[in-house]
Amino acid sequence: MSQSKCPVCNCKQFHVKNPDDEYDVYEFECREGEICFEEDLDDEECPVVADDTETYCNACAWHDKFAKIKK
């Protein structure tokens, strides 16, 4: 397996929005099929990212369901 990339710009960093606060985001990379959130984020704070979770690229305007980038 490899690291997931944006299908538009090949960026490897993404974010999801907090469902309770759209301005609160959680950045992550997807390596070897595992979501790796920012290092300073406690495990208890990390949201659940499922195949149908709306996911956003950190470098361009691409966004879609997490399943589109999961490898």
Secondary structure by P-SEA (a helix, b strand, c coil): cccccccccccccccccccccccbbbbbbbccccccccccccccccccccccccccccccccccccccccc
